[in-house]
Each structure stands twice: as C-alpha cells, then as structure tokens.
Amino acid sequence: MLRSDAHYTLRPRYGLTLARIAERERDDKLILIASTQVNLGGPEFVADGDQAVEVAKLNLDAGKKAMNMSDFFSAYSFLEYGISYLRKGHWDRNYDLSLQLFNLSAKCALMNAAHGNLNIILQQIMHYAKCAEDKFQAISISITLKLWSGQIADAIKTTTSTLNNLGEGIPNLITSSLIQKHLEATKEKLAEISDITLLTYPIMIDPLKIEAMCLFEKLFTSFSYAGQITSLPFITSKMIHISLESGLTNLSPVAFAQWSNYLALVENEFGDGYRYAKLALSLMRASPSCAHDGAVIFCTTHTKMFVEPMQSSIEFYLEGHKAAMRSGATRYAIMCAIFYDISSFWAGKNLKAVCYAMRETMKQVKFYNNLLLLTIMLPVFRVAVKMASGTGSDLINASGENSKERNFATKLPSHILMTAFHGFYEALIFRELETATKSAEIFYEVQSESTINMGSPMFMREW
C-alpha cells in the first residue's frame, strides 16, 4: 500500500516521463499534463540543477502553449512554477531561460492584475537584463502601469527617453508646421503605393524599429490622455514612415487604422478614411500575429461610425473586445468595452441595459486597477443612471469611485471635457439652464487650451 504522500513523489516522475514523450511526439496537450504532474511535487522534488533547468523549460513551454490558447491564468501559473525551479545564480548560468520566463510571466501578471508580483518581476528584469533590448518588454509594461495609474507625464517621459535611445527621438516641441510637413509627406508616399502593394509588403526584421513602433503606439495613447491631441497625426505618420521604410510589423495595421481616423474625423475625407480602415483590417488578417487585432478593430470602428449606420457599426467594438481579450491586450479590451457602452448611450439603446453594461465594464476596469479609464467613464455613467432612474445617486455612490475620480479630475483635460459635456447635456434634459451654462463655459475653456475635439457621434474624438 502506498504512503499517503506517495503521489507527490510518483507524479513528478510520471510527469517527467510524459514530458519526454510529449517532446518526441510534439504533443501540446501532453506538455500541459506533464507540467501539471511535475508541479505537484514542487521544487523540493527536483534532484539536481540539471533537472531543475529541464523542469523550468517544461513549464516555459507549457506557459507558451497556454498563452496561445488565451488561458493567461494557467499560463501565469506554469511560468511562476518555472521561475520557482530556477536555482541561485540562474541569471548567470541560464540567462536566456530566465529572461523568457520573467518576460512572459510579467505579461501574464499584467493580464491577471497581479500588480504586486508584477513589480517584483519587472525589478528583476531591469536589474539583470544585459542590454537595452532585453529590458524593452519590462519598460513597455512599466509604461502601461504608469498610464493606468494616471502617471501620464511619467509615461510620456519614459517613452520619449527610450525612443531617443533607439534613435527615433521626437522634437520637444511638435509645431503645427512640423505636423503639416509630416502629413503632406505621408500623403505623397501613400499616393505612390497601391493597396495591393501594401498587402504584399516585406516584413520588418529590424528589432530596434519594431521596438520603436511599439513605443510610438504607447506614446499615441499617452498624448490622447494628456490632451496633446494635435500631436497625434505626427505620431501616426512616424509609424507609417517606419513601416514603409523598414517593412510591416503587427503594429502597422494599427498605424493605418489611426491614419483612417485622421482622414475621416479631422480632414472629412470619408472615402479615403474608409479605404484605409479596410486596408488596416486586411493587413490585420494577413498578419501571422493577433497581438494587436483589438487595437485595429477599435480604431477602424471609429471611422466606420462616420460611414456606416452608428447602431450597427458600434457592434464592431464588441468584436474588438473579444479579439483583445484573446491576445491579452487588456487596455484595448477595456477601451472597446467603454466605447461600446458610451456609443450605445448615444445611439439610443435601452438606458437600463446601457447602465447594466456600464457597471459590468466598470467591474472589469477596477479588476485591472485602471483608474484612468475608470475616471474617464464615470461622467457618462452618471448621466445614464440619472436619466434611467431619475436620481441614480445610490447607484453612483455604490460604485465607490467618487474619491478616486476627484484625484484625477483636475489632471486630465479629457476627463474635464467629458464631465462638462455630459453635465451640459444632463442639465438641458432636466431644464437646469444655469448649470448648463456653467458646464458649457468650462467645456469651451478647456477645449481651447487642450485642443481636444469633441465633435464625433460618440462625443469624444481621438484627434
């Protein structure tokens, strides 16, 4: 008869045997089973350093397989187990393995909102990584965390500093003449290239250019929240220029989607804007990576709302949400959900259903501790609740976010504008003319200073 704890000894051995079979047979399912069995024993059942490395690699493979299946919770567990098997001095002896485990674990920790552990992982990478390229993913995630917590100025500073190190710096002052020059150059270059040519364009292989594309995409978001809206076309044109000069990456469709926004929402060139929206979606489908599908669908839906009926076009935000969740792109998953809810409000959908959807989205936002997006969403939520119930104060107070919102209210031009806009709309509905006048004055004052354009049917343009 086996001892009560015998399975903790036998199962790891069984798992190692399965792992070798899985490697020989290239059986992904068997790798997941093998890793689970080995992990029942834990690090104390590993015989020596060589076996520890073997088991760590097994968990790395299992983590990758789980991520490919969009199971980021299981992936995070496998990767954390993999790290636990590493012996003292592993950064020196097993550098590549350590870097992969920590980088992927950081991505999964972000997806699972394990922010406490995430900061520890990032510190390890920044301390032990041998070069700037190896630190890039940690830097990228740290920028995301700064954005989520409302540290927009720090996020911009880190992004621009890293871009300077890559040789892709931007001017400290982005003037209107500089923007116009870049936009005209972009239009001239694109006029020489057909859509078919772009769809068969070579792939970008320069790692520094790929990193620069990622940082420009983050800078685009940071500038949006900071109210530096007039600079956004400059960022987009930079991304398109890099793509045309160095080849396409999985962020190139995002750049073309943003370009479609500029043409349709700013230049009122709806035909060309719609053309590049469709091109962006075609490039997205042709890309072997789905990492940025949510971002592409999110941006192209903005343009579609100017060409297609709003009530049907906003449904693409739901597609974007699903695509972003599949790839672990939590920021765009949340943004798609928020824009769907807000657009549903303005499209005239059932107010009670809209309020319910908003509360569910706010739960998701709070899970990821994204205080920035939560703060931006609250103004329209208040108006929707009040219109649906006549008061809504209990529901609003129940959200428990009023104090957090006040901390951001004086920092974000986008939040001040949204609060003023919806305050104006709410006051008109309830015939509070004095409040409406005050809200309108705040709106125009902040808009003139921040250059944010609030003219789209979803009340807030990206440009």
N, C-alpha and C positions, 0 to 999 in steps of 0.2 A: 504493500500500500504506500502511495506517495505521501510525503510530508505535506502539510497544509500550504507551505510556501514553495513547493517544488515547481509549480508552474511559472514562478518568477525567474527560475533558473533555466528551465527547459525551453520556455517560449523564446527568450533571446537567441538561444542556439538554433531553434527551429526557424526564427526569423532570418538569421544569417544564412542558413541553408537555402531558404526561399529567395533571398536577395541574389545569391549566386545563380540560381536557376532563372530568376527574372532578368538578370543581366544577359545571360546566354540566350534566353528566348525573346528578349526585348518586350517583356510583358509589363505594361504600365500598371495594370491593376495589381499584379503580384508585388510590384515595388511598394505600393501603398500598404498592402497587407504585411509584407516583410518588415517595413519600418515600424508599423504599429506593434508587431510582436516583439521586435528588439527593444522598443522603448518601454515595454512593460518591465524590463529588468533595470533600465536606467544606467547611468554612468558607472555605478559600482560593480556592475557585472561585466564590464569590459576588461579583458585580460591584460592588454598592454597598449602602448602608444600606437602601434601599427593598426591594431584592431579598432582603437578609438577613431583614427582617421577614416578607416573603412566605414564605420557606422555613421560618422559625421557626413561623409559623402553620400551614403544611402539616404539620410534624412534630407540632404540638399536636393537630391534627385526627386524624392517624394514631395518636397515642398514645391518644386518647379511643376511637377505633374498636377498637384492640387491647384496651383495658381492658374494653370492652363484651363482647368475646369471651373474657374471662378470661385473656388472654395477657399477663400482667403483665411477663414478661421482655422481650417485644418492645416493649410499651408504654414500659417504662423506657428502652430503647434509643432509641426515637423522641423521647421527651421530653428526654433528655440531649443528643441531637443538636440539638433545638430550642433548648436553652439555649446550646449552643456557637455558634450563629449570631448570638446577640444581641451587639450592639456596645457599646462602653463608654458608660456613661450610660443604658443601656436602662431602668433603673428610673424614670428621669425622663421619657424620651421614649415608652416603651412599657410603661407601668406595668401595665395590665390583662393584657397578653400575658405579661409577666414573672411576675406573680403566679400566673396559671393554670399556666404551665409549671413553676414551682417547687413549687406546691402538689401538683400531680399527680405530679411526679417524686418528691416526698417520700413520697407514699402508695405508689408502686411500689417505691421503695428499701426501705421497711419490709417490703413483701411479699417482696422478693428478698433480705432480710437484708443489704443493703449499708449497714451501720450507719455506717461511716466517712464515706462520702459523704453519708449522710443527715444527720449532724450539721452538715456544712458547709451543706447546703441549708437546714436549719432556722435556722441563724445568719443566713443571707442574708435569709430571710423576716422574722425578728424585727427585723432592723436596718432594712430598707427599707419594710416594710408601713406604710401611712399611718394605719391605725386599728386598734382592738382587734378589730373584726370580721374584718379581713383577716389578722390574726395567729392567728385561732382554730384553724385546722387545724394550724398548726405547734405551738401549745400542746397541742392534743389528742394529737398524735403524741408530743410530748415526755413527756406523762404516761404514755403506753403504754410508752415506753422505760424510764422510771423504774420502772414496775411490773415489767417483765421482768427488770430488773437487781436487783430486791429493794429498791429505794429507796421503800418503801411510804409512809413518813411524808412524804417529799418530794412524792410523787404526790398524797397527800391534801391537803397544804398548797397545792400549785399549783391543784388542782381547786377547793377551797373559796374560795381567793382570787379565782379567775376567776368563780366563781358570785356572790361578793359584788359584783364589778364589774358583773355583769349584773342586779343587784337581786334575786337569788334565793338570798341567803345562808341558811345554816343555823345554828342555835344552836351555840355552842361545846360545850355540854353537852346531849346529847339524852337527856332523862329518860324513865323508863318512863311517867309520867303524860302527857308530851307525845306519846309514841308512841301511847299508847292513845287519846288525843284525836283524833289524825290518822286512826287506823284506824277509829274509830267514824264520823268524818265521811265517810271514803271509802265505808264500807259504806252509809251513808244515801244518799249521792249515787248510787251504783250501783244501789241498790234502786229508784230512781225512773226508771231508764233501761233499756229493753229491749235485748236483743242486736241486734234488727233496727235499732233507732235508732242504736246504736253503729256498726253496719256501714255506715250511711249518714251518719255524722257529717261535718261540714265539715273541710277540710284546714287544717292550721296554716300560716300565712303569715308570722307574726312571726319574723324571723331571730334575734332575741335569745332567744325562747322555744325555738326549735329548737336553738340552741347550749346552752341550759340543760339540755334533755333529754339531749343527748349527754354533758354533764358529769356529770349525775346517774347516768347509766348507768356511767360510769367510776368514780364515787365508790362505787357499789354494789359493784363488783369490788374496789376498794381496801379497803373496810371488811371484805369477806369474808376477804381475805388477812390483814388486821391483827387479826382476831379480834373485831371490833366487830359481832358477828352480830345483837345485839338491835336495832341501829340500822337494819338492812336494810329492815324493813317501812316505816319512816319515809321512806326514800328512794323506795321503790316508790309509796307513797301520794302523795308530792310529784309524781312523774311522771304519775300518773293524774289528779291535780287539774289540772295544767297542760294535759293533753290534753282534759279535759272543759271547761275554761275557754277554751282558745285553739285547739282543733281537734286533729285527729290528725296525727301525723308518722310516719315509718317506724320510730321507736323506741317508739311507743305499743303495738304488739303485744308488744314486749319487756316493757313495764311490766305488761301484763295477764297475760303468762306468769309473771312473777315474783309477781304477785298470786295466781295459781293455786297457786304453790308455798307461799305463806304459808298460804292457806286449807287446803290438803291436808296439808302437812307439819307445820304448827305447831298450827292450830286443829282438825285432824282433821275438817274439813268437806269430806269427799272429793267429795260431789256437786257442791257449788259450785266447788270447786277444779278438778274435771274440766270443769265448764261453762266456766270462764274460760280453761282451757287450749285448749278447742276454739274459743272466741271469738278467742283470740290467733292461732291458726292461720288462722282465717277472715280476720281483719284482715290478716295477713301476705300471704295470697294475693290480697287485694283491693288491696294497696299496689302502686303502679307501680314501686317500688324494691325490689330484692332485697338491699340492702346489709346488712340485719340478719336475714335469714332463718335463718342459722346460730344466732344468739343465741336466736331464738324457739323453734326446734326443740329446742335444748339445754335451755332452761328447761321447756318443756312436757313433755319426756320425763321429767324428774324427777317431775312429777305423774302421768304415765301409769303409772309404775312402782308407784304406790300403788293403782291401779285395775285395770290390765291385768296379765296374766302377765309376770313380770320377764324371762323368757327371750326373749319376743317383743318387749316394749316397748323393750328396750335397743338393738334394731336401729335405732331412730329416731336414735340418736346418730350412726350412720353416715350417715344422710340429712343430719343437721345438719353433719357434717364436709364432705360434698360441697357443700352449699349455701354454707358459709362460704368454702371454697376458691374457688368460682366468683366470689364477690363480693370476694375479697381480705381477708376478715376472719380473719386468721391466728390471732388469740387464741382465737376460738371454734372454729376448725377444730381447733386443738390440744386445747382443753378437751373437745370432743366425742370426739376420739380417746382421750384419757386416761380419761374417764368410761366409754367403751365397754369399754376394756381392763380397768379395775378392776371394773366391773359384771360383765363376763364371768367374772372370777375368782370373784366371789361367787355367780354364777348356776350355777357348777359345770361350766363348759366345760372342754374338754381343756386340762390345765395346760401342756403343751408348746406348744400352739397359742397359748395366752394369753401365754406368755413370749416367743414369737416376735413376736406382735403388739405387745407392750410395747417390745421392743427397736426395732422399726420406728418406733413412735411417739416413742421417745426420740431416735432419729436426727433426726426432724423437729423436735423441740423444740430440740435442740442446733444445728440449722441456723439457726434463728431466734434463737439465743442467749438463749432464755427460761429463765434459770437458776431463776427462781421456780417455774415449773410442773415443771421437771425435778426440783427438790428435793422437791416435793410427791409426785411419782410414785415416787420411789426406795424408800420403805418397803414398799409392797405388792409392788413388783418383786422385792425381796429375798426376801420370804416365798414368792412364787410360784415363784421359781427354786429355792429350798431344798426346797420340797415336791415339785417336779417331778424334781429330781436327787438329793436327799438331802444335798447340800452347797451347791453353787451359788457357792462363793467365787470360783472362777476367772472365772465369767461376770460376777459383780458387780464384781470388780476391773477386768475388761476394760472396763467402762463408763467408767472413768476419771473418775468424778464424785464420789468419796467426799470429796475435799478441798473441793470446791465446796459439797457438801451440809453439811459441818461449819460452813462460814461462815454458812449460813442457819439452822442447826438451833436456835440459841438466840434467833433473832429472830422466828420465825413460830410463833404458837400452833397454827395448823393443821398445820404440819409436826410439831411436838412431839406433838400428839394422834394424828396418823396413825402416827407411829413407835411410840408407846406402845401404841396399839390393835393394830397388826399384830404388835408384839413380844409382846403378851399372847396373841394368837391362835396365833402360831407356837410359843410356849413351851408352851401347852396341848397342841398337836398332838404335840410331841416330849417331853412329860412333864417339862418343866423348870419345876417349880412355884415355885421361888424366884424365877426370872426373871419368871414370870407375875405373881407378887405385886408385884414391884417395878414392872413396867410398869403394872399396874392403879393403883397408888398415884400414879404420875406422871400417868396419864390423868385421874383424878378431881381431882387438884390443879389441873392446867392448865385443865380444863373448867370448874371452878368460878370461875376467875379470868377466863377469856376469854368465857364464855357460849356457846361453840360447842356445838351439839347434834350428837352423832354417832350418832343413832338410826335413820337410814334404812337400807334394804337395801343401799345402795351405800356404807355406813359413814360417809359424810360429808354432812351436810345443808348446804345453802346458808344455812340460817337458824339 
